[in-house]
Amino acid sequence: MTDIINGSYKKDTPHEDIGYQKWEVRKTYEVDITYEIVAKTKEVAEELLERKETPYEEIDEYGDTFRETITSKFTNDLAGDEPTEWKKIEECVPRDDEDMDNNWKPYLNYEDPDWSKDDFEWFKNEDGTNVKRT
Protein backbone atom coordinates (compact mmCIF):
# COMPACT_ATOMS: atom_id res chain seq x y z
CA MET A 1 0.00 0.00 0.00
CA THR A 2 1.19 3.52 -0.80
CA ASP A 3 1.77 5.91 2.07
CA ILE A 4 -1.18 7.68 3.58
CA ILE A 5 -0.68 11.44 3.20
CA ASN A 6 -2.53 13.95 5.39
CA GLY A 7 -5.02 11.33 6.51
CA SER A 8 -6.02 10.16 3.04
CA TYR A 9 -5.09 7.46 0.53
CA LYS A 10 -5.13 8.02 -3.25
CA LYS A 11 -6.68 11.50 -2.91
CA ASP A 12 -4.81 12.61 -6.06
CA THR A 13 -6.20 9.67 -8.08
CA PRO A 14 -9.61 8.96 -6.52
CA HIS A 15 -12.09 6.34 -7.68
CA GLU A 16 -14.17 7.64 -10.63
CA ASP A 17 -17.47 7.42 -8.70
CA ILE A 18 -16.39 9.83 -5.94
CA GLY A 19 -18.22 13.13 -6.25
CA TYR A 20 -21.36 11.79 -7.89
CA GLN A 21 -24.56 12.80 -6.11
CA LYS A 22 -28.00 11.21 -6.12
CA TRP A 23 -31.30 13.08 -6.05
CA GLU A 24 -34.84 11.92 -5.62
CA VAL A 25 -37.06 14.04 -7.87
CA ARG A 26 -40.82 14.03 -7.55
CA LYS A 27 -42.62 15.63 -10.47
CA THR A 28 -46.39 15.52 -10.90
CA TYR A 29 -48.02 14.96 -14.29
CA GLU A 30 -51.32 13.13 -14.41
CA VAL A 31 -49.43 10.52 -12.48
CA ASP A 32 -46.88 10.94 -9.72
CA ILE A 33 -43.44 9.77 -10.87
CA THR A 34 -40.37 9.50 -8.64
CA TYR A 35 -36.99 9.69 -10.38
CA GLU A 36 -33.65 8.65 -8.91
CA ILE A 37 -30.83 10.47 -10.70
CA VAL A 38 -27.05 10.08 -10.28
CA ALA A 39 -24.91 12.95 -11.64
CA LYS A 40 -21.98 15.17 -10.63
CA THR A 41 -24.15 18.29 -10.11
CA LYS A 42 -27.82 19.17 -9.78
CA GLU A 43 -27.55 21.10 -13.06
CA VAL A 44 -26.41 17.95 -14.90
CA ALA A 45 -29.19 16.00 -13.15
CA GLU A 46 -31.76 18.57 -14.33
CA GLU A 47 -30.47 18.28 -17.91
CA LEU A 48 -30.70 14.49 -17.73
CA LEU A 49 -34.25 14.76 -16.40
CA GLU A 50 -35.24 17.13 -19.23
CA ARG A 51 -33.75 14.78 -21.86
CA LYS A 52 -35.08 11.51 -20.47
CA GLU A 53 -38.29 12.24 -18.56
CA THR A 54 -41.47 10.67 -19.85
CA PRO A 55 -44.85 10.56 -18.10
CA TYR A 56 -45.92 7.57 -20.20
CA GLU A 57 -43.58 4.79 -19.11
CA GLU A 58 -41.08 3.93 -16.41
CA ILE A 59 -37.45 4.52 -17.40
CA ASP A 60 -34.09 3.01 -16.54
CA GLU A 61 -31.43 4.70 -18.69
CA TYR A 62 -27.97 6.27 -18.75
CA GLY A 63 -26.86 9.87 -19.28
CA ASP A 64 -23.67 10.84 -21.11
CA THR A 65 -21.68 8.21 -19.15
CA PHE A 66 -22.63 4.91 -17.57
CA ARG A 67 -22.23 6.53 -14.12
CA GLU A 68 -25.00 9.04 -14.86
CA THR A 69 -28.27 7.19 -14.44
CA ILE A 70 -31.97 7.97 -14.28
CA THR A 71 -34.73 5.64 -13.17
CA SER A 72 -38.40 6.28 -12.50
CA LYS A 73 -41.43 4.59 -11.02
CA PHE A 74 -45.11 5.47 -10.95
CA THR A 75 -46.37 6.02 -7.41
CA ASN A 76 -49.76 7.73 -7.60
CA ASP A 77 -52.40 8.71 -10.16
CA LEU A 78 -53.11 12.44 -9.69
CA ALA A 79 -54.07 15.47 -11.69
CA GLY A 80 -52.77 18.96 -10.91
CA ASP A 81 -50.11 21.55 -11.33
CA GLU A 82 -47.79 20.50 -8.51
CA PRO A 83 -44.21 21.84 -8.31
CA THR A 84 -41.19 19.63 -8.94
CA GLU A 85 -39.60 18.56 -5.65
CA TRP A 86 -35.81 17.99 -5.52
CA LYS A 87 -34.13 16.19 -2.61
CA LYS A 88 -30.48 15.14 -2.53
CA ILE A 89 -30.48 11.64 -1.07
CA GLU A 90 -26.91 10.29 -1.44
CA GLU A 91 -23.34 11.10 -2.43
CA CYS A 92 -20.43 8.85 -3.33
CA VAL A 93 -17.67 9.68 -0.82
CA PRO A 94 -14.26 8.25 0.15
CA ARG A 95 -14.56 5.40 2.66
CA ASP A 96 -13.36 5.84 6.26
CA ASP A 97 -10.69 3.19 6.64
CA GLU A 98 -7.79 1.96 8.76
CA ASP A 99 -5.24 -0.83 8.39
CA MET A 100 -2.25 -2.33 10.12
CA ASP A 101 0.20 -0.76 7.61
CA ASN A 102 -0.87 2.61 9.02
CA ASN A 103 -0.74 1.56 12.71
CA TRP A 104 -4.57 1.42 12.65
CA LYS A 105 -4.86 5.20 12.32
CA PRO A 106 -8.07 6.24 10.51
CA TYR A 107 -7.83 7.75 7.01
CA LEU A 108 -10.01 8.50 3.99
CA ASN A 109 -9.66 5.87 1.28
CA TYR A 110 -10.29 7.51 -2.11
CA GLU A 111 -9.74 4.20 -3.90
CA ASP A 112 -12.68 2.46 -2.21
CA PRO A 113 -15.72 4.81 -2.15
CA ASP A 114 -19.06 4.38 -0.45
CA TRP A 115 -22.53 5.87 -1.07
CA SER A 116 -23.61 7.90 1.97
CA LYS A 117 -27.12 9.07 2.84
CA ASP A 118 -25.75 11.16 5.75
CA ASP A 119 -25.46 14.81 4.67
CA PHE A 120 -22.78 15.39 7.35
CA GLU A 121 -20.49 13.09 5.34
CA TRP A 122 -21.08 14.78 1.97
CA PHE A 123 -18.20 16.65 0.31
CA LYS A 124 -20.20 18.40 -2.45
CA ASN A 125 -22.97 20.98 -2.65
CA GLU A 126 -25.70 20.41 -5.23
CA ASP A 127 -23.86 22.66 -7.71
CA GLY A 128 -20.71 20.50 -7.42
CA THR A 129 -18.71 22.96 -5.28
CA ASN A 130 -16.99 21.73 -2.13
CA VAL A 131 -18.89 21.83 1.17
CA LYS A 132 -17.35 24.36 3.54
CA ARG A 133 -16.82 22.88 6.99
CA THR A 134 -16.72 25.14 10.04
C-alpha positions, 0 to 999 in steps of 0.5 A: 500500500502507498503511504497515507498522506494527510489522513487520506489514501489516493486522494490525487487519483480517486475512484471515478465514482467519488463526487457523484450525487444522487437526487430523488425528484418528484414531479407531478403529471397526471401521475406521480413519478419519482426519479432517482438520478445520479450525476456530478451536479444538480444542473447535470441531473436537471439536464438528464431529467429534461432529456429523459423524462417521460410521463408515459412509461417507467425509465431506466437509462444512462446519461452521457456516461454509464455513471450518470443514471436515471430511473423512475417509477409510478407512485400515484395517479393524480391530476394537478399543477404540482411543483417539482420537488428535488431532494439530494439523497446520497453522495459517493464519498471516500470510505473511512478506513484503517489498516495495520500498515498505518498503525490502525490510524483512521484515514479517507480511502479515495480508492474504495468509495461508499454511497452515503445518505448522511449529509454530514459526510457529503463533500459536495454541494448540489452545484458541485462545489466543495462543502465548507466545513466550520 
